């Protein structure tokens, strides 16, 4: 009995001792966790939302801190998630003391510096996510070796500044399912050992500097997403990719791959997105890739040959097809009309021929149609305007389309951009475009349109680009606009090389709101126009240049090559956000307005080949951004404004030639007081130009010669003899 009681007492004492030790250990461990987190907090230099400042205090349990999760059984920190808090700081080595940590998420902050190497020795970690910070350095060469990170499932280091080679030991992370090194500065080759990670499902290595060949065994059974875009990978695309039965996303664009597109890709029945654009791929487009599940195909900017396979019609789930600049030829297959979900069709800059197939009008989901720069011909199908309730972009520039522009754009039209430049279109501008209230770009330049100026476009309140250059537009443009604030967002107006007459349209030149400085003008975000990529040709600084992207700050007015007359209105100076102004080759008279000096960011001013008179305003000296000035072939007089600073000293003779009344640098003609100033402009004509306004150079020379002889004779008699007095009095009023 006594023995039994003793044993019972001993057991109770042992259990109490174990409990007491366990409680002490728990307290000690949670204290270590708290200390580590407070060290992290002390290295935070900016906490814009006071997320940690007001919450991570010793007055409350660490397990109740924001972003901290504890294990109730062992009272240890198992999850730290302080993502998306805008924190700035560094990661301390003491983070390794969180020895029970399973999830570490510091993503979408502004942490900088390296990740302490000890983090990669934490054996219980399953998730490491530090995406979208400014972390730098390289990864340990022995990562995942010696049993460390044996439970790691997610490693996300994307959008940082990590560099050097990708450690081959990553292939030993046997439990890894997601590996993202996207958008860093890693280089070297992609390790072959990556193919050993049999559980790997998503591999994101895009936007780095990886080079060399793609490992042929990179794709294992479970891989469903392979992103290697925007690197420097070369060689052929491995046909073994066709053995990845679960692959649904293949991104290999923006590399240096050569050879043909593997036909084996057609074996991937789950594949939805295949992006192989911007490589050096050759050969025909394999018909096998047009599977029933495919949704996105991008083979643009390659060296392909042949035509679009007829089997494209079997890919009934296709949403996006981009074959731009891929060297394809032939006709657009009529089977393309089967693609009921197609919303984006980009085939520009190829060698396509023939008409646009009428079946294209079956594409009732189409939003973006870009067929520019081909050899397409015939008329623009009228049925395209019936798609205008879904169609946002219609670009048919640089083809051989003939006939009129379709005229029946219906109400509810959603077009944002229409570009028909450089075709052989005729007829009039369709006034039904007023139904397309979201239009931001209208480019119908370089055609044969016969019409007057389209005042009705003033109602298009979103219009930013209007290009009507090189057509047969004619008539006067009203000096006063029908609308108080016409074209409120217009920043590109090009009506050059037409047949407009009358005075300059002062109503527009005074009130184009987007070309004036508006205090606090808000930059619009997420606007389609900010990504506008179609090339538009402008005469900028005297040279025809293609502009690929129209930024919100790009502003130009080009009225050159017409028959405008009258003077330049002083109110033109209101356009003080204008960068390029071209009024050359008209019949403009009067003085150069001094208000041009208000255009503080003007980069190019061309007033050449007009009939301007008077002196060059000194206010032009203040245009410090002006890099091209062309005032040639007018009737300007006086001294060229002189300045030791700014842009004026950089202009040479060509800016002023054809103005015989000008003097001073950079001309060799020096200014003389009371210098005779010509009244007529010297225009750029050949030696055989004949008479100008009824007078040639011969009678002018004869008149000067006779006058010189007569004046010399009379002067001799007056000063030699002082008589005849009546004759002297006739000229000099001598009594």
Secondary structure, 3 states (H helix, E strand, C coil): CHHHHHHHHHHHHHHHHHHHHHHHHHHHHHHHHHHHHHHHHHCEEEECCCCCCCCCCCCCCHHHCCCEEEECCCCEEEEEECCCCCEEECCCHHHHHCCCCCEEECCCCEEEECCCHHHHHCCCCCEEECCCCEEEECCCCCCCCCCCCCCCCEEECCCCEEEEECCHHHHHCCCCCEEECCCCEEEECCCHHHHHCCCCCEEECCCCEEEEECCCCCCCCCCCEEECCCCEEEEECCHHHHHCCCCCEEECCCCEEECECCHHHHHCCCCCEEECCCCCCEECCCHHHCCCCCCEEECCCCEECCCCCHHHHHCCCCCEEECCCCCCEEECCHHHHHCCCCCEEECCCCEEEECCCHHHHHCCCCCEEECCCCEEEEECCHHHHHHCCCCCEEECCCCEEEEECCCCCCCCCCCCEEECCCCEEECCCCHHHHHCCCCCEEECCCCCCCCCCCHHHHHCCCCCEEECCCCCCEEECCCCCCCCCCCCCCCEEECCCCEEEEECCHHHHHHCHHHCCCCCCCCCCCCHHHHCCCCEEEEECCEEEEECCCCCCCCEEECCCCEEEEECCHHHHHCCCCCEEECCCCEEEEECCHHHHHCCCCCEEECCCCEEEECCCHHHHHCCCCCEEECCCCEEEEECCCCCCCCHHHCCHHHCCCCCEEECCCCCCCCCCCCCCCCCCCCCCCCCCCCECCECHHHHHHHHHHHHHHHHHHHHHHHHHCCCHHHHHHHHCCC
